[in-house]
């Protein structure tokens, strides 16, 4: 069987490595950072921040793929009082009301 080397432990690299392993290939995953996740990683520190634009939408294609393999952890909802602290930048100002497109997406 082939030995496949995957460079990068982000969402695409992990998907490629898992798919190749499920197909019977030996896989080596190479990652330059100390943790996996790529641009979907969340930074440590006093304030948690996403390091990139990636998101896994609940019941989306990536979510479903990971769920079938038992690779998702517990999902923690945002407490209602914390949700009131969110601000959305529109037209150069921080606003409490999210854009209409975001409300449609959340629905």
Rosetta blueprint (number, residue, H / E / L):
1 X L
2 X L
3 X E
4 X E
5 X E
6 X E
7 X E
8 X L
9 X L
10 X L
11 X H
12 X H
13 X H
14 X H
15 X H
16 X H
17 X H
18 X H
19 X H
20 X H
21 X H
22 X H
23 X L
24 X L
25 X L
26 X E
27 X E
28 X E
29 X E
30 X E
31 X L
32 X L
33 X L
34 X L
35 X L
36 X L
37 X L
38 X H
39 X H
40 X H
41 X L
42 X E
43 X E
44 X L
45 X L
46 X L
47 X L
48 X L
49 X E
50 X E
51 X L
52 X L
53 X L
54 X L
55 X L
56 X L
57 X L
58 X L
59 X L
60 X L
61 X H
62 X H
63 X H
64 X H
65 X H
66 X H
67 X H
68 X H
69 X L
70 X L
71 X L
72 X L
73 X L
74 X L
75 X L
76 X L
77 X L
78 X L
79 X L
80 X H
81 X H
82 X H
83 X H
84 X L
85 X L
86 X L
87 X L
88 X E
89 X E
90 X E
91 X L
92 X L
93 X E
94 X E
95 X E
96 X L
97 X L
98 X L
99 X L
100 X H
101 X H
102 X H
103 X H
104 X H
105 X H
106 X H
107 X L
